[in-house]
Amino acid sequence: MKARNIGIEGIKPPEKTCLDPKCCWHGTVPVRGNIIKGVVVSDKAQKTVVVEKNYLHYLPKYERYERRHSRISAYNPECIDAKKGDMVTIAECRPLSKTKSFVVVEVVSEGKVVK
């Protein structure tokens, strides 16, 4: 089964194929909205990864930035299969479950990513 075009430039489809209906490449889930890069901090749940996004928040009182992070649950299709420590790109989609509204689109770099 050939991967379909999801409409995001610069992202290559995975080599593996899957029969997952919730996969954005081989299923019917359209992607739209935010595209986020982050590090996978947990892959314990079935077909789910927790991606941590680091960012800076400006404090006007002190005229400085502070480091913050947010954790986002994302659907992990069988064809991509991201592991803990991987740098991934996730894209927003329709709600797939109570906590998942993102799907992993690609693995940018594998292995342990140092924060």
The first five atom37 places (N, CA, C, CB, O) and aatype in JSON, in Angstrom:
{
  "aatype": [12, 11, 0, 1, 2, 9, 7, 9, 6, 7, 9, 11, 14, 14, 6, 11, 16, 4, 10, 3, 14, 11, 4, 4, 17, 8, 7, 16, 19, 14, 19, 1, 7, 2, 9, 9, 11, 7, 19, 19, 19, 15, 3, 11, 0, 5, 11, 16, 19, 19, 19, 6, 11, 2, 18, 10, 8, 18, 10, 14, 11, 18, 6, 1, 18, 6, 1, 1, 8, 15, 1, 9, 15, 0, 18, 2, 14, 6, 4, 9, 3, 0, 11, 11, 7, 3, 12, 19, 16, 9, 0, 6, 4, 1, 14, 10, 15, 11, 16, 11, 15, 13, 19, 19, 19, 6, 19, 19, 15, 6, 7, 11, 19, 19, 11],
  "atom_mask": [
    [1, 1, 1, 1, 1],
    [1, 1, 1, 1, 1],
    [1, 1, 1, 1, 1],
    [1, 1, 1, 1, 1],
    [1, 1, 1, 1, 1],
    [1, 1, 1, 1, 1],
    [1, 1, 1, 0, 1],
    [1, 1, 1, 1, 1],
    [1, 1, 1, 1, 1],
    [1, 1, 1, 0, 1],
    [1, 1, 1, 1, 1],
    [1, 1, 1, 1, 1],
    [1, 1, 1, 1, 1],
    [1, 1, 1, 1, 1],
    [1, 1, 1, 1, 1],
    [1, 1, 1, 1, 1],
    [1, 1, 1, 1, 1],
    [1, 1, 1, 1, 1],
    [1, 1, 1, 1, 1],
    [1, 1, 1, 1, 1],
    [1, 1, 1, 1, 1],
    [1, 1, 1, 1, 1],
    [1, 1, 1, 1, 1],
    [1, 1, 1, 1, 1],
    [1, 1, 1, 1, 1],
    [1, 1, 1, 1, 1],
    [1, 1, 1, 0, 1],
    [1, 1, 1, 1, 1],
    [1, 1, 1, 1, 1],
    [1, 1, 1, 1, 1],
    [1, 1, 1, 1, 1],
    [1, 1, 1, 1, 1],
    [1, 1, 1, 0, 1],
    [1, 1, 1, 1, 1],
    [1, 1, 1, 1, 1],
    [1, 1, 1, 1, 1],
    [1, 1, 1, 1, 1],
    [1, 1, 1, 0, 1],
    [1, 1, 1, 1, 1],
    [1, 1, 1, 1, 1],
    [1, 1, 1, 1, 1],
    [1, 1, 1, 1, 1],
    [1, 1, 1, 1, 1],
    [1, 1, 1, 1, 1],
    [1, 1, 1, 1, 1],
    [1, 1, 1, 1, 1],
    [1, 1, 1, 1, 1],
    [1, 1, 1, 1, 1],
    [1, 1, 1, 1, 1],
    [1, 1, 1, 1, 1],
    [1, 1, 1, 1, 1],
    [1, 1, 1, 1, 1],
    [1, 1, 1, 1, 1],
    [1, 1, 1, 1, 1],
    [1, 1, 1, 1, 1],
    [1, 1, 1, 1, 1],
    [1, 1, 1, 1, 1],
    [1, 1, 1, 1, 1],
    [1, 1, 1, 1, 1],
    [1, 1, 1, 1, 1],
    [1, 1, 1, 1, 1],
    [1, 1, 1, 1, 1],
    [1, 1, 1, 1, 1],
    [1, 1, 1, 1, 1],
    [1, 1, 1, 1, 1],
    [1, 1, 1, 1, 1],
    [1, 1, 1, 1, 1],
    [1, 1, 1, 1, 1],
    [1, 1, 1, 1, 1],
    [1, 1, 1, 1, 1],
    [1, 1, 1, 1, 1],
    [1, 1, 1, 1, 1],
    [1, 1, 1, 1, 1],
    [1, 1, 1, 1, 1],
    [1, 1, 1, 1, 1],
    [1, 1, 1, 1, 1],
    [1, 1, 1, 1, 1],
    [1, 1, 1, 1, 1],
    [1, 1, 1, 1, 1],
    [1, 1, 1, 1, 1],
    [1, 1, 1, 1, 1],
    [1, 1, 1, 1, 1],
    [1, 1, 1, 1, 1],
    [1, 1, 1, 1, 1],
    [1, 1, 1, 0, 1],
    [1, 1, 1, 1, 1],
    [1, 1, 1, 1, 1],
    [1, 1, 1, 1, 1],
    [1, 1, 1, 1, 1],
    [1, 1, 1, 1, 1],
    [1, 1, 1, 1, 1],
    [1, 1, 1, 1, 1],
    [1, 1, 1, 1, 1],
    [1, 1, 1, 1, 1],
    [1, 1, 1, 1, 1],
    [1, 1, 1, 1, 1],
    [1, 1, 1, 1, 1],
    [1, 1, 1, 1, 1],
    [1, 1, 1, 1, 1],
    [1, 1, 1, 1, 1],
    [1, 1, 1, 1, 1],
    [1, 1, 1, 1, 1],
    [1, 1, 1, 1, 1],
    [1, 1, 1, 1, 1],
    [1, 1, 1, 1, 1],
    [1, 1, 1, 1, 1],
    [1, 1, 1, 1, 1],
    [1, 1, 1, 1, 1],
    [1, 1, 1, 1, 1],
    [1, 1, 1, 1, 1],
    [1, 1, 1, 0, 1],
    [1, 1, 1, 1, 1],
    [1, 1, 1, 1, 1],
    [1, 1, 1, 1, 1],
    [1, 1, 1, 1, 1]
  ],
  "atom_positions": [
    [[0.84, -1.18, 0.0], [0.0, 0.0, 0.0], [0.89, 1.24, 0.0], [-0.96, 0.0, 1.22], [1.77, 1.39, 0.85]],
    [[0.65, 2.12, -0.94], [1.46, 3.33, -1.08], [0.99, 4.4, -0.1], [1.39, 3.85, -2.53], [-0.21, 4.54, 0.16]],
    [[1.95, 5.16, 0.44], [1.62, 6.24, 1.37], [1.01, 7.4, 0.6], [2.88, 6.71, 2.15], [1.44, 7.74, -0.5]],
    [[-0.01, 8.01, 1.19], [-0.68, 9.13, 0.53], [0.02, 10.44, 0.9], [-2.17, 9.19, 0.93], [0.81, 10.49, 1.84]],
    [[-0.26, 11.48, 0.15], [0.3, 12.8, 0.41], [-0.49, 13.45, 1.53], [0.3, 13.68, -0.88], [-1.71, 13.63, 1.41]],
    [[0.19, 13.83, 2.64], [-0.52, 14.43, 3.76], [-0.5, 15.96, 3.7], [0.08, 13.97, 5.07], [-1.12, 16.61, 4.54]],
    [[0.2, 16.54, 2.73], [0.16, 17.97, 2.5], [1.15, 18.79, 3.3], [0.0, 0.0, 0.0], [0.98, 20.0, 3.42]],
    [[2.18, 18.15, 3.87], [3.2, 18.88, 4.62], [4.51, 18.75, 3.86], [3.34, 18.35, 6.1], [4.99, 17.65, 3.63]],
    [[5.08, 19.9, 3.46], [6.32, 19.87, 2.68], [7.52, 19.52, 3.56], [6.55, 21.22, 2.01], [7.56, 19.86, 4.74]],
    [[8.48, 18.82, 2.96], [9.72, 18.5, 3.64], [9.65, 17.26, 4.52], [0.0, 0.0, 0.0], [10.64, 16.94, 5.18]],
    [[8.53, 16.57, 4.56], [8.4, 15.36, 5.37], [8.21, 14.19, 4.43], [7.2, 15.47, 6.37], [7.3, 14.16, 3.6]],
    [[9.12, 13.2, 4.57], [9.09, 12.03, 3.71], [8.23, 10.93, 4.33], [10.52, 11.51, 3.45], [8.22, 10.77, 5.55]],
    [[7.49, 10.19, 3.5], [6.69, 9.09, 4.04], [7.57, 7.94, 4.53], [5.7, 8.57, 2.97], [8.7, 7.78, 4.05]],
    [[7.08, 7.15, 5.49], [7.88, 6.03, 6.02], [8.06, 4.92, 5.0], [7.23, 5.47, 7.28], [7.24, 4.75, 4.09]],
    [[9.16, 4.14, 5.17], [9.41, 3.01, 4.26], [8.45, 1.86, 4.53], [10.86, 2.53, 4.41], [8.01, 1.18, 3.6]],
    [[8.12, 1.64, 5.81], [7.2, 0.55, 6.18], [5.77, 0.92, 5.81], [7.3, 0.23, 7.69], [5.45, 2.1, 5.63]],
    [[4.93, -0.09, 5.69], [3.51, 0.14, 5.47], [2.73, -0.46, 6.63], [3.05, -0.47, 4.12], [3.23, -1.32, 7.35]],
    [[1.5, 0.0, 6.81], [0.65, -0.55, 7.86], [-0.81, -0.5, 7.4], [0.83, 0.24, 9.19], [-1.14, 0.17, 6.42]],
    [[-1.65, -1.2, 8.1], [-3.08, -1.23, 7.79], [-3.89, -0.5, 8.85], [-3.57, -2.67, 7.65], [-5.08, -0.77, 9.04]],
    [[-3.25, 0.42, 9.54], [-3.84, 1.14, 10.66], [-4.78, 2.25, 10.15], [-2.75, 1.74, 11.56], [-4.32, 3.12, 9.41]],
    [[-6.07, 2.24, 10.52], [-6.96, 3.31, 10.04], [-6.67, 4.68, 10.65], [-8.39, 2.93, 10.34], [-7.09, 5.7, 10.1]],
    [[-5.95, 4.72, 11.8], [-5.61, 6.0, 12.44], [-4.25, 6.54, 12.0], [-5.63, 5.83, 13.95], [-3.81, 7.57, 12.5]],
    [[-3.58, 5.87, 11.07], [-2.3, 6.34, 10.54], [-2.56, 7.46, 9.54], [-1.49, 5.17, 9.87], [-3.46, 7.35, 8.71]],
    [[-1.78, 8.54, 9.63], [-2.0, 9.66, 8.71], [-1.48, 9.34, 7.31], [-1.31, 10.93, 9.23], [-1.92, 9.95, 6.34]],
    [[-0.55, 8.39, 7.17], [0.02, 8.03, 5.87], [-0.79, 6.94, 5.16], [1.45, 7.56, 6.04], [-0.99, 7.02, 3.95]],
    [[-1.25, 5.93, 5.9], [-1.91, 4.78, 5.27], [-3.38, 4.65, 5.66], [-1.19, 3.52, 5.63], [-4.07, 3.76, 5.16]],
    [[-3.86, 5.52, 6.54], [-5.25, 5.47, 6.99], [-6.06, 6.62, 6.46], [0.0, 0.0, 0.0], [-5.8, 7.14, 5.37]],
    [[-7.05, 7.03, 7.24], [-7.99, 8.06, 6.79], [-7.93, 9.33, 7.62], [-9.38, 7.52, 6.82], [-8.76, 10.22, 7.44]],
    [[-6.96, 9.45, 8.54], [-6.89, 10.61, 9.42], [-6.21, 11.78, 8.71], [-6.14, 10.26, 10.73], [-5.04, 11.67, 8.33]],
    [[-6.91, 12.91, 8.52], [-6.25, 14.08, 7.93], [-5.52, 14.88, 8.99], [-7.29, 14.98, 7.21], [-5.94, 14.92, 10.15]],
    [[-4.42, 15.52, 8.61], [-3.68, 16.37, 9.54], [-3.94, 17.83, 9.17], [-2.15, 16.05, 9.52], [-4.11, 18.17, 7.99]],
    [[-3.96, 18.7, 10.21], [-4.21, 20.12, 10.0], [-3.69, 20.85, 11.23], [-5.73, 20.41, 9.76], [-3.5, 20.23, 12.28]],
    [[-3.46, 22.12, 11.13], [-3.11, 22.93, 12.29], [-1.63, 22.87, 12.65], [0.0, 0.0, 0.0], [-0.77, 22.97, 11.78]],
    [[-1.35, 22.71, 13.94], [0.01, 22.79, 14.46], [0.9, 21.64, 14.02], [-0.01, 22.85, 15.95], [0.44, 20.5, 13.9]],
    [[2.17, 21.95, 13.78], [3.21, 20.95, 13.52], [4.31, 21.24, 14.54], [3.76, 21.0, 12.01], [4.86, 22.34, 14.56]],
    [[4.64, 20.26, 15.38], [5.54, 20.46, 16.51], [6.66, 19.44, 16.47], [4.78, 20.36, 17.85], [6.45, 18.27, 16.14]],
    [[7.89, 19.89, 16.8], [9.02, 18.98, 16.96], [9.32, 18.85, 18.44], [10.29, 19.48, 16.18], [9.27, 19.83, 19.18]],
    [[9.62, 17.63, 18.88], [9.91, 17.4, 20.28], [10.58, 16.06, 20.48], [0.0, 0.0, 0.0], [10.83, 15.33, 19.52]],
    [[10.86, 15.74, 21.74], [11.56, 14.51, 22.1], [10.56, 13.55, 22.76], [12.75, 14.8, 23.06], [9.76, 13.97, 23.59]],
    [[10.62, 12.29, 22.38], [9.77, 11.28, 22.99], [10.32, 10.96, 24.38], [9.69, 9.98, 22.1], [11.46, 10.52, 24.51]],
    [[9.51, 11.18, 25.41], [9.94, 10.91, 26.78], [9.33, 9.63, 27.34], [9.59, 12.08, 27.68], [9.8, 9.11, 28.35]],
    [[8.29, 9.12, 26.69], [7.69, 7.87, 27.13], [7.03, 7.17, 25.94], [6.65, 8.12, 28.26], [6.37, 7.79, 25.12]],
    [[7.24, 5.85, 25.88], [6.57, 5.04, 24.86], [5.95, 3.79, 25.48], [7.56, 4.64, 23.74], [5.84, 2.75, 24.83]],
    [[5.56, 3.9, 26.75], [5.04, 2.74, 27.48], [3.62, 2.36, 27.07], [5.07, 3.02, 28.97], [3.3, 1.17, 27.03]],
    [[2.79, 3.33, 26.77], [1.41, 3.04, 26.39], [1.36, 2.44, 24.98], [0.54, 4.31, 26.47], [2.25, 2.67, 24.16]],
    [[0.31, 1.68, 24.73], [0.17, 1.0, 23.45], [-0.21, 2.01, 22.36], [-0.88, -0.12, 23.54], [-1.22, 2.71, 22.48]],
    [[0.59, 2.07, 21.3], [0.38, 2.96, 20.14], [0.34, 4.44, 20.53], [-0.9, 2.58, 19.43], [-0.27, 5.24, 19.83]],
    [[0.98, 4.8, 21.65], [0.99, 6.18, 22.11], [2.39, 6.56, 22.57], [-0.03, 6.38, 23.25], [3.08, 5.75, 23.19]],
    [[2.82, 7.78, 22.26], [4.07, 8.31, 22.8], [3.77, 9.65, 23.45], [5.16, 8.45, 21.67], [2.83, 10.35, 23.06]],
    [[4.58, 10.01, 24.45], [4.47, 11.32, 25.09], [5.65, 12.14, 24.59], [4.46, 11.21, 26.66], [6.81, 11.77, 24.79]],
    [[5.35, 13.26, 23.94], [6.37, 14.12, 23.34], [6.5, 15.38, 24.19], [6.01, 14.48, 21.85], [5.51, 16.03, 24.51]],
    [[7.75, 15.71, 24.55], [7.99, 16.91, 25.34], [8.54, 18.01, 24.46], [8.96, 16.61, 26.5], [9.51, 17.81, 23.73]],
    [[7.91, 19.18, 24.54], [8.31, 20.35, 23.76], [8.87, 21.39, 24.71], [7.1, 20.92, 22.93], [8.17, 21.81, 25.64]],
    [[10.1, 21.82, 24.5], [10.73, 22.84, 25.33], [10.58, 24.2, 24.65], [12.23, 22.52, 25.58], [10.68, 24.31, 23.43]],
    [[10.32, 25.24, 25.47], [10.2, 26.58, 24.92], [10.59, 27.6, 25.99], [8.76, 26.85, 24.41], [10.72, 27.25, 27.16]],
    [[10.77, 28.84, 25.58], [11.12, 29.93, 26.49], [9.91, 30.84, 26.69], [12.33, 30.73, 25.95], [9.18, 31.13, 25.74]],
    [[9.71, 31.28, 27.93], [8.62, 32.19, 28.28], [9.22, 33.46, 28.85], [7.62, 31.54, 29.29], [10.04, 33.41, 29.77]],
    [[8.81, 34.6, 28.31], [9.38, 35.89, 28.72], [8.67, 36.41, 29.96], [9.28, 36.91, 27.59], [7.44, 36.41, 30.02]],
    [[9.45, 36.87, 30.96], [8.91, 37.49, 32.17], [9.22, 38.99, 32.11], [9.5, 36.84, 33.47], [10.37, 39.38, 32.31]],
    [[8.22, 39.83, 31.84], [8.48, 41.26, 31.67], [9.01, 41.94, 32.93], [7.22, 41.94, 31.23], [9.8, 42.89, 32.85]],
    [[8.59, 41.47, 34.1], [9.03, 42.1, 35.35], [10.54, 42.02, 35.52], [8.34, 41.44, 36.55], [11.18, 42.98, 35.93]],
    [[11.1, 40.85, 35.19], [12.55, 40.63, 35.36], [13.33, 40.79, 34.06], [12.79, 39.26, 35.92], [14.55, 40.7, 34.05]],
    [[12.61, 41.03, 32.95], [13.21, 41.17, 31.63], [14.12, 39.99, 31.27], [14.0, 42.47, 31.56], [15.22, 40.16, 30.75]],
    [[13.62, 38.82, 31.57], [14.37, 37.59, 31.31], [13.42, 36.51, 30.79], [15.1, 37.1, 32.6], [12.19, 36.66, 30.82]],
    [[14.03, 35.43, 30.31], [13.26, 34.28, 29.85], [13.41, 33.15, 30.86], [13.73, 33.84, 28.44], [14.45, 33.02, 31.52]],
    [[12.37, 32.33, 30.97], [12.47, 31.12, 31.76], [12.16, 29.93, 30.87], [11.51, 31.16, 32.99], [11.38, 30.03, 29.92]],
    [[12.79, 28.8, 31.19], [12.55, 27.58, 30.42], [11.29, 26.9, 30.9], [13.75, 26.62, 30.51], [11.05, 26.76, 32.1]],
    [[10.48, 26.49, 29.95], [9.27, 25.73, 30.27], [9.17, 24.55, 29.32], [8.0, 26.62, 30.17], [9.88, 24.48, 28.32]],
    [[8.28, 23.62, 29.64], [8.04, 22.49, 28.75], [6.58, 22.08, 28.83], [8.97, 21.29, 29.1], [5.9, 22.33, 29.82]],
    [[6.12, 21.45, 27.77], [4.78, 20.88, 27.76], [4.87, 19.47, 27.22], [3.8, 21.75, 26.92], [5.69, 19.17, 26.36]],
    [[4.01, 18.62, 27.73], [3.98, 17.22, 27.3], [2.7, 16.97, 26.53], [4.08, 16.25, 28.51], [1.61, 17.33, 26.97]],
    [[2.85, 16.35, 25.36], [1.72, 16.13, 24.46], [1.65, 14.64, 24.15], [1.85, 16.97, 23.16], [2.64, 14.04, 23.74]],
    [[0.48, 14.04, 24.34], [0.27, 12.65, 23.94], [-0.01, 12.6, 22.46], [-0.89, 11.99, 24.75], [-0.81, 13.39, 21.94]],
    [[0.66, 11.68, 21.76], [0.49, 11.58, 20.31], [0.34, 10.12, 19.91], [1.68, 12.22, 19.57], [0.91, 9.23, 20.53]],
    [[-0.43, 9.9, 18.86], [-0.62, 8.55, 18.32], [0.63, 8.13, 17.57], [-1.87, 8.49, 17.4], [1.17, 8.9, 16.77]],
    [[1.1, 6.91, 17.82], [2.33, 6.39, 17.21], [1.97, 5.22, 16.28], [3.34, 5.93, 18.31], [1.8, 4.1, 16.76]],
    [[1.85, 5.45, 14.96], [1.49, 4.36, 14.04], [2.56, 3.29, 13.96], [1.22, 4.93, 12.65], [3.73, 3.54, 14.26]],
    [[2.16, 2.09, 13.56], [3.08, 0.96, 13.47], [4.17, 1.2, 12.42], [2.32, -0.32, 13.12], [5.29, 0.72, 12.58]],
    [[3.86, 1.94, 11.36], [4.84, 2.16, 10.29], [5.95, 3.12, 10.72], [4.14, 2.72, 9.05], [7.04, 3.07, 10.16]],
    [[5.7, 3.98, 11.7], [6.73, 4.92, 12.17], [7.43, 4.37, 13.4], [6.1, 6.29, 12.5], [8.66, 4.36, 13.44]],
    [[6.68, 3.91, 14.4], [7.21, 3.23, 15.59], [8.34, 4.01, 16.27], [7.7, 1.85, 15.21], [9.47, 3.54, 16.32]],
    [[8.02, 5.19, 16.78], [9.01, 6.02, 17.49], [9.29, 5.43, 18.87], [8.51, 7.48, 17.62], [8.39, 4.89, 19.51]],
    [[10.53, 5.54, 19.32], [10.97, 5.0, 20.61], [11.38, 6.14, 21.54], [12.14, 4.01, 20.43], [11.52, 7.29, 21.11]],
    [[11.57, 5.82, 22.79], [11.99, 6.81, 23.79], [13.35, 7.37, 23.42], [12.04, 6.18, 25.21], [14.28, 6.62, 23.11]],
    [[13.48, 8.71, 23.46], [14.73, 9.38, 23.11], [14.78, 9.89, 21.69], [0.0, 0.0, 0.0], [15.69, 10.64, 21.34]],
    [[13.84, 9.5, 20.84], [13.81, 9.95, 19.45], [13.29, 11.38, 19.35], [12.95, 9.01, 18.59], [12.41, 11.79, 20.11]],
    [[13.85, 12.13, 18.4], [13.33, 13.46, 18.07], [12.3, 13.24, 16.97], [14.49, 14.46, 17.61], [12.62, 12.67, 15.92]],
    [[11.05, 13.69, 17.19], [9.97, 13.42, 16.25], [9.26, 14.7, 15.86], [8.98, 12.43, 16.85], [9.35, 15.72, 16.54]],
    [[8.53, 14.62, 14.75], [7.63, 15.67, 14.32], [6.21, 15.15, 14.48], [7.91, 16.12, 12.84], [5.88, 14.06, 14.0]],
    [[5.36, 15.93, 15.17], [3.97, 15.52, 15.34], [3.08, 16.59, 14.7], [3.61, 15.32, 16.85], [3.42, 17.77, 14.68]],
    [[1.94, 16.15, 14.2], [1.0, 17.06, 13.55], [-0.37, 16.91, 14.19], [0.92, 16.79, 12.02], [-0.76, 15.82, 14.61]],
    [[-1.1, 18.02, 14.24], [-2.42, 18.02, 14.85], [-3.42, 17.34, 13.93], [-2.88, 19.46, 15.17], [-3.34, 17.45, 12.7]],
    [[-4.37, 16.63, 14.52], [-5.42, 15.97, 13.76], [-6.71, 16.01, 14.59], [-5.03, 14.49, 13.4], [-6.76, 16.67, 15.63]],
    [[-7.72, 15.32, 14.14], [-8.96, 15.26, 14.91], [-8.69, 14.49, 16.21], [-10.11, 14.58, 14.09], [-7.71, 13.75, 16.27]],
    [[-9.52, 14.63, 17.24], [-9.3, 13.87, 18.47], [-9.41, 12.36, 18.21], [-10.32, 14.29, 19.56], [-10.42, 11.87, 17.71]],
    [[-8.34, 11.63, 18.57], [-8.3, 10.18, 18.37], [-8.72, 9.44, 19.63], [-6.9, 9.74, 17.94], [-9.18, 8.3, 19.56]],
    [[-8.57, 10.08, 20.79], [-9.02, 9.53, 22.06], [-9.19, 10.7, 23.02], [-8.02, 8.45, 22.62], [-9.19, 11.85, 22.6]],
    [[-9.34, 10.41, 24.31], [-9.54, 11.48, 25.29], [-8.38, 12.46, 25.34], [-9.76, 10.87, 26.67], [-8.59, 13.66, 25.46]],
    [[-7.15, 11.95, 25.25], [-5.97, 12.81, 25.39], [-5.18, 13.01, 24.1], [-5.06, 12.25, 26.42], [-4.29, 13.86, 24.07]],
    [[-5.47, 12.27, 23.05], [-4.67, 12.32, 21.82], [-5.37, 13.11, 20.71], [-4.36, 10.91, 21.33], [-6.44, 12.74, 20.24]],
    [[-4.71, 14.22, 20.31], [-5.16, 14.99, 19.14], [-3.99, 15.25, 18.2], [-5.8, 16.32, 19.58], [-4.08, 16.12, 17.34]],
    [[-2.91, 14.51, 18.37], [-1.72, 14.62, 17.53], [-1.32, 13.24, 17.06], [-0.56, 15.31, 18.29], [-1.62, 12.24, 17.71]],
    [[-0.64, 13.19, 15.91], [-0.14, 11.94, 15.36], [1.32, 12.14, 14.96], [-1.01, 11.46, 14.14], [1.69, 13.2, 14.45]],
    [[2.16, 11.12, 15.21], [3.57, 11.2, 14.83], [3.66, 11.08, 13.32], [4.42, 10.09, 15.54], [3.14, 10.13, 12.73]],
    [[4.33, 12.06, 12.7], [4.42, 12.12, 11.25], [5.76, 11.56, 10.78], [4.25, 13.55, 10.75], [5.82, 10.86, 9.76]],
    [[6.85, 11.86, 11.51], [8.17, 11.34, 11.12], [9.1, 11.34, 12.33], [8.77, 12.18, 9.98], [8.9, 12.08, 13.29]],
    [[10.12, 10.47, 12.25], [11.21, 10.45, 13.22], [12.36, 11.25, 12.61], [11.66, 8.98, 13.59], [12.92, 10.85, 11.59]],
    [[12.72, 12.38, 13.24], [13.77, 13.24, 12.72], [15.13, 12.62, 12.98], [13.69, 14.64, 13.34], [15.94, 12.5, 12.06]],
    [[15.4, 12.22, 14.24], [16.66, 11.56, 14.58], [16.38, 10.5, 15.63], [17.72, 12.59, 15.08], [15.58, 10.71, 16.54]],
    [[17.06, 9.37, 15.51], [16.87, 8.27, 16.43], [17.9, 8.3, 17.54], [16.93, 6.94, 15.7], [18.94, 8.94, 17.43]],
    [[17.6, 7.59, 18.62], [18.55, 7.47, 19.72], [18.32, 8.49, 20.78], [0.0, 0.0, 0.0], [17.35, 9.25, 20.75]],
    [[19.23, 8.49, 21.74], [19.1, 9.39, 22.89], [19.42, 10.81, 22.49], [20.02, 8.95, 24.02], [20.52, 11.1, 22.0]],
    [[18.47, 11.7, 22.69], [18.64, 13.12, 22.41], [18.91, 13.81, 23.74], [17.39, 13.73, 21.69], [18.12, 13.68, 24.67]],
    [[20.01, 14.53, 23.84], [20.38, 15.23, 25.06], [19.61, 16.53, 25.14], [21.91, 15.49, 25.13], [19.57, 17.29, 24.17]],
    [[18.98, 16.79, 26.29], [18.19, 18.02, 26.47], [19.09, 19.21, 26.64], [17.25, 17.89, 27.66], [18.6, 20.33, 26.8]]
  ]
}
